[in-house]
Amino acid sequence: MSDLDQLLRQIADPSELAWNEETYDLALARGLSGADRATYVAKLSENAQHGDTHALLTLGHLHAIEALAMLQAAARGTDPWAPTARRALVLLGHGAEVVDAIAHDAVHAPAKMARVAAVMDLPTIGGATALAALDQALADPDSAVRMLAWNGLVAALDLDHWLRSPEGKHEKTTQLELIKDFLLCDLTAFIRMGVDEMRAITSKLAAGADPASLGLAWIPAPAPDVSKRIRQAIVDSDAAYPVDDIAKLTGIPRRRAEASLAMGLDQEDPDPRVPDALVQLSARWTLPVLEEVARSATISPELRAKLTHAVSALQAA
């Protein structure tokens, strides 16, 4: 059986495709040429017009420019497969033509995976509309979408090298990495901090600010031993948090250390040691987190009392 025959049979009976495969056999398809390729592209185009999403994305990955007009029409349509047609256009390098619709998908699509796909495409397109949609997607209800929005902004704004050490390693010593951790949390207070701080940064960068002037550059960890002891205390409830040593830190390292403690409240069984530690550190910026957890109906009366005391103490500080 020829390669073309195998591919046509796959289109006729896609039951052998895995659940997570988005295209037909690209390795086989990329080997086609001449009349065989033309026949295959024509069949994909025919199926794509009837909603075959595998066909749509296969056309995009094959850079089948001969299907461009059909894809453009499908991408601007209202059929359920229009978002997939837009993804195919991005693969063909024509995403900017439908960037408004992709931006809408990224923020408003009811299905999580539709938002995921759109957010992943926006950095490739770039431009003001894409950046604005990524900014909005930072507040998505799903942490996976929020994380992709953060990744997309870092990529679109060419910030990745600011996050790396001289050896090229990613290390959690920057404000951007701290924002990323906030966005991964479940507590609304942390998410709000991450959204607001990332949006403030992107706004300043859009206005022409230099990343270095915003303090975004990588710095060496000033006290790796303190970080190690925090991690040990997180997993060992009998260990004390190194509050006195954290108090000696400044800037982002200090906030990173305090955040590591505060995130002990962002779990099913919140750490009761955290409120007192944050009061000792005068970590007033964590008040929204403490207040949110204190309102939870699932915490113990003992923890609620600790949180209430901590809120009062920090408000008075």
C-alpha positions as CSV (number, residue, x, y, z in Angstrom):
1,M,0.0,0.0,0.0
2,S,1.4,3.4,-1.0
3,D,1.9,6.2,1.5
4,L,-1.0,8.1,-0.1
5,D,-3.3,5.1,0.2
6,Q,-2.4,4.7,3.9
7,L,-3.1,8.4,4.6
8,L,-6.4,8.3,2.7
9,R,-7.4,5.2,4.7
10,Q,-6.6,7.1,7.9
11,I,-8.9,9.9,6.9
12,A,-11.7,7.4,6.0
13,D,-11.2,5.6,9.3
14,P,-9.5,7.7,12.0
15,S,-10.3,5.2,14.8
16,E,-6.7,4.3,15.1
17,L,-5.7,7.8,16.1
18,A,-4.8,8.3,19.8
19,W,-7.2,10.5,21.8
20,N,-4.5,13.2,22.1
21,E,-3.4,13.3,18.4
22,E,-4.5,16.5,16.7
23,T,-3.4,15.6,13.2
24,Y,-3.2,12.7,10.8
25,D,0.2,11.1,10.2
26,L,2.5,14.1,9.5
27,A,5.7,12.1,9.1
28,L,4.0,10.1,6.3
29,A,2.3,13.2,4.8
30,R,5.5,15.2,4.6
31,G,7.0,12.6,2.3
32,L,4.3,13.1,-0.3
33,S,5.1,15.2,-3.4
34,G,3.6,16.1,-6.8
35,A,0.3,14.6,-7.7
36,D,0.1,12.5,-4.4
37,R,0.5,15.6,-2.3
38,A,-2.1,17.5,-4.4
39,T,-4.6,14.6,-4.0
40,Y,-4.0,14.4,-0.2
41,V,-4.4,18.2,0.3
42,A,-7.5,18.2,-1.8
43,K,-9.0,15.4,0.4
44,L,-8.0,17.2,3.6
45,S,-9.6,20.4,2.3
46,E,-12.8,18.6,1.5
47,N,-13.0,17.1,4.9
48,A,-11.9,20.3,6.7
49,Q,-14.9,22.1,5.2
50,H,-17.2,19.6,6.9
51,G,-15.6,20.1,10.4
52,D,-12.7,17.6,10.4
53,T,-10.4,19.3,12.9
54,H,-7.6,16.7,12.2
55,A,-7.7,17.7,8.6
56,L,-7.6,21.4,9.4
57,L,-4.5,21.2,11.6
58,T,-2.8,18.7,9.2
59,L,-3.2,21.3,6.5
60,G,-1.6,23.9,8.8
61,H,1.3,21.7,9.8
62,L,1.9,20.8,6.1
63,H,2.0,24.5,5.2
64,A,-0.6,23.8,2.6
65,I,-0.8,27.3,1.2
66,E,-3.1,26.0,-1.6
67,A,-5.7,25.6,1.1
68,L,-5.3,29.1,2.4
69,A,-8.5,30.6,0.9
70,M,-10.6,27.8,2.4
71,L,-8.9,28.1,5.8
72,Q,-9.5,31.9,5.8
73,A,-13.2,31.4,5.1
74,A,-13.5,28.8,7.8
75,A,-11.5,30.8,10.3
76,R,-13.9,33.8,9.9
77,G,-17.0,31.6,10.1
78,T,-19.2,30.7,13.0
79,D,-19.0,26.9,12.8
80,P,-17.7,25.0,15.9
81,W,-14.5,24.3,14.1
82,A,-13.7,28.0,13.3
83,P,-11.2,28.2,16.2
84,T,-9.3,25.2,14.9
85,A,-9.2,26.9,11.4
86,R,-7.7,29.9,13.1
87,R,-5.0,27.7,14.6
88,A,-4.2,26.4,11.1
89,L,-3.9,29.9,9.9
90,V,-1.3,30.7,12.6
91,L,0.6,27.6,11.5
92,L,0.6,29.0,7.9
93,G,1.8,32.4,9.2
94,H,-1.5,34.2,8.6
95,G,-2.7,34.4,12.2
96,A,-2.6,38.2,12.2
97,E,-5.6,38.2,9.9
98,V,-7.8,36.7,12.6
99,V,-6.0,37.9,15.7
100,D,-9.1,39.7,17.0
101,A,-11.0,36.4,17.0
102,I,-8.1,34.5,18.5
103,A,-7.8,37.1,21.3
104,H,-11.6,36.6,21.9
105,D,-11.1,32.8,22.1
106,A,-8.2,33.3,24.6
107,V,-10.4,35.3,27.0
108,H,-14.0,34.2,26.4
109,A,-14.1,30.7,25.0
110,P,-16.2,28.5,27.3
111,A,-14.0,25.5,26.9
112,K,-10.7,25.5,28.7
113,M,-8.8,23.8,25.9
114,A,-10.1,26.4,23.4
115,R,-8.6,29.1,25.6
116,V,-5.4,27.1,26.0
117,A,-5.0,26.8,22.2
118,A,-5.7,30.5,21.6
119,V,-3.3,31.7,24.4
120,M,-0.6,29.5,23.0
121,D,-1.0,31.0,19.5
122,L,-1.0,34.7,20.6
123,P,2.8,35.0,21.2
124,T,3.5,33.7,17.7
125,I,1.3,36.5,16.3
126,G,2.5,39.2,18.5
127,G,1.3,42.8,18.4
128,A,-0.8,45.0,20.7
129,T,-4.0,42.9,20.4
130,A,-2.2,39.7,21.3
131,L,-0.4,41.3,24.2
132,A,-3.7,42.8,25.5
133,A,-5.4,39.4,25.4
134,L,-2.5,37.7,27.1
135,D,-2.8,40.4,29.8
136,Q,-6.5,39.5,30.2
137,A,-5.8,35.8,30.2
138,L,-3.6,36.2,33.3
139,A,-6.8,36.3,35.3
140,D,-8.3,33.1,33.8
141,P,-10.1,30.9,36.3
142,D,-7.8,28.0,35.4
143,S,-4.2,28.0,36.5
144,A,-3.0,26.2,33.3
145,V,-4.3,29.1,31.2
146,R,-2.8,31.7,33.6
147,M,0.6,30.0,33.3
148,L,0.4,29.9,29.5
149,A,-0.5,33.6,29.5
150,W,2.6,34.4,31.7
151,N,4.8,32.2,29.4
152,G,3.3,34.0,26.4
153,L,4.0,37.5,27.7
154,V,7.6,36.5,28.7
155,A,8.1,35.2,25.1
156,A,6.3,38.0,23.3
157,L,8.2,40.7,25.3
158,D,11.5,38.8,25.0
159,L,12.0,38.6,28.7
160,D,13.3,35.1,29.1
161,H,17.0,36.0,29.1
162,W,16.3,38.3,32.0
163,L,15.3,35.3,34.1
164,R,18.4,33.3,33.5
165,S,21.7,33.2,35.4
166,P,25.0,33.8,33.5
167,E,25.1,30.0,33.0
168,G,21.7,30.1,31.3
169,K,19.7,28.5,34.1
170,H,16.3,29.6,35.3
171,E,16.4,30.4,39.0
172,K,13.7,31.8,41.2
173,T,15.4,35.0,42.2
174,T,13.4,37.5,40.1
175,Q,10.1,39.3,40.5
176,L,8.8,37.7,37.3
177,E,9.3,34.2,38.7
178,L,7.6,35.2,42.0
179,I,4.6,36.5,39.9
180,K,4.6,33.1,38.1
181,D,4.2,31.3,41.5
182,F,1.4,33.7,42.5
183,L,-0.5,32.8,39.4
184,L,-0.1,29.1,40.1
185,C,-1.9,29.5,43.5
186,D,-5.5,28.7,44.2
187,L,-6.1,31.6,46.7
188,T,-7.7,34.6,44.9
189,A,-5.4,37.0,46.9
190,F,-2.3,35.5,45.4
191,I,-3.7,35.4,41.9
192,R,-4.8,39.0,42.1
193,M,-1.2,40.0,43.2
194,G,0.2,38.1,40.3
195,V,-2.2,39.6,37.8
196,D,-1.8,43.2,39.0
197,E,2.0,43.0,39.2
198,M,2.4,41.4,35.8
199,R,0.1,43.9,34.2
200,A,2.0,46.8,35.8
201,I,5.2,45.4,34.3
202,T,3.8,44.9,30.8
203,S,2.2,48.4,30.8
204,K,5.6,50.0,31.7
205,L,7.4,47.9,29.0
206,A,4.8,48.9,26.5
207,A,5.5,52.5,27.4
208,G,9.2,52.0,26.5
209,A,10.7,51.2,29.9
210,D,13.9,49.2,30.0
211,P,13.5,45.8,31.8
212,A,16.7,46.6,33.8
213,S,15.1,49.8,35.1
214,L,12.2,47.8,36.4
215,G,14.4,45.4,38.5
216,L,13.5,42.4,36.4
217,A,17.0,41.1,36.0
218,W,18.3,37.9,37.5
219,I,20.2,38.2,40.8
220,P,22.2,35.5,42.6
221,A,20.4,34.0,45.6
222,P,21.7,36.0,48.6
223,A,21.1,33.3,51.2
224,P,20.7,29.8,49.7
225,D,21.0,28.3,53.2
226,V,17.9,30.3,54.3
227,S,15.9,29.0,51.3
228,K,17.0,25.4,52.2
229,R,15.9,25.8,55.8
230,I,12.5,27.2,54.7
231,R,12.0,24.2,52.5
232,Q,12.9,21.9,55.3
233,A,10.5,23.6,57.7
234,I,7.7,23.4,55.1
235,V,7.9,19.6,55.0
236,D,8.7,19.2,58.7
237,S,6.1,20.6,61.0
238,D,8.4,20.3,64.0
239,A,11.0,22.6,62.4
240,A,10.8,26.3,63.0
241,Y,10.8,28.8,60.1
242,P,14.1,30.8,60.1
243,V,12.3,34.1,60.8
244,D,15.3,35.9,62.1
245,D,17.4,35.1,59.0
246,I,14.5,36.0,56.7
247,A,14.3,39.4,58.4
248,K,17.9,40.1,57.3
249,L,16.9,39.8,53.7
250,T,15.7,42.7,51.5
251,G,13.9,43.3,48.2
252,I,12.7,40.4,46.1
253,P,14.7,37.8,48.2
254,R,12.9,38.9,51.3
255,R,9.5,38.9,49.6
256,R,10.2,35.5,48.0
257,A,11.0,34.0,51.4
258,E,7.9,35.5,53.0
259,A,5.8,34.2,50.1
260,S,7.2,30.8,50.6
261,L,5.7,30.9,54.1
262,A,2.5,32.5,53.1
263,M,1.9,29.8,50.4
264,G,1.7,27.4,53.3
265,L,-1.9,28.7,53.7
266,D,-2.7,27.9,50.0
267,Q,-3.3,24.2,50.6
268,E,-6.1,21.9,51.8
269,D,-4.5,21.8,55.3
270,P,-3.1,25.3,55.9
271,D,0.1,25.5,58.0
272,P,-0.9,27.0,61.5
273,R,2.7,28.2,62.0
274,V,2.4,30.7,59.2
275,P,0.3,33.5,60.7
276,D,2.7,34.1,63.7
277,A,5.8,33.9,61.4
278,L,4.3,36.6,59.1
279,V,3.6,38.8,62.1
280,Q,7.2,38.5,63.3
281,L,8.3,39.5,59.8
282,S,5.9,42.4,59.7
283,A,4.9,41.1,56.3
284,R,1.9,43.4,55.8
285,W,1.7,42.7,52.1
286,T,0.4,39.2,53.0
287,L,-2.8,40.7,54.6
288,P,-5.1,39.9,51.7
289,V,-4.0,36.2,51.9
290,L,-4.5,36.0,55.7
291,E,-7.9,37.7,55.4
292,E,-9.1,35.3,52.6
293,V,-8.0,32.2,54.5
294,A,-9.6,33.5,57.7
295,R,-13.0,33.7,55.8
296,S,-12.8,30.1,54.8
297,A,-15.5,27.9,56.3
298,T,-13.3,24.8,56.3
299,I,-10.5,25.9,58.7
300,S,-10.3,25.0,62.4
301,P,-11.3,27.5,65.1
302,E,-7.7,27.5,66.3
303,L,-6.3,28.5,63.0
304,R,-9.1,31.1,62.5
305,A,-8.0,32.7,65.9
306,K,-4.4,32.7,64.8
307,L,-5.3,34.4,61.5
308,T,-7.6,36.9,63.1
309,H,-4.8,37.9,65.5
310,A,-2.3,38.1,62.7
311,V,-4.6,40.3,60.6
312,S,-5.1,42.7,63.6
313,A,-1.4,42.8,64.4
314,L,-0.3,43.5,60.8
315,Q,-3.0,46.2,60.3
316,A,-1.7,47.9,63.4
317,A,2.0,47.6,62.3
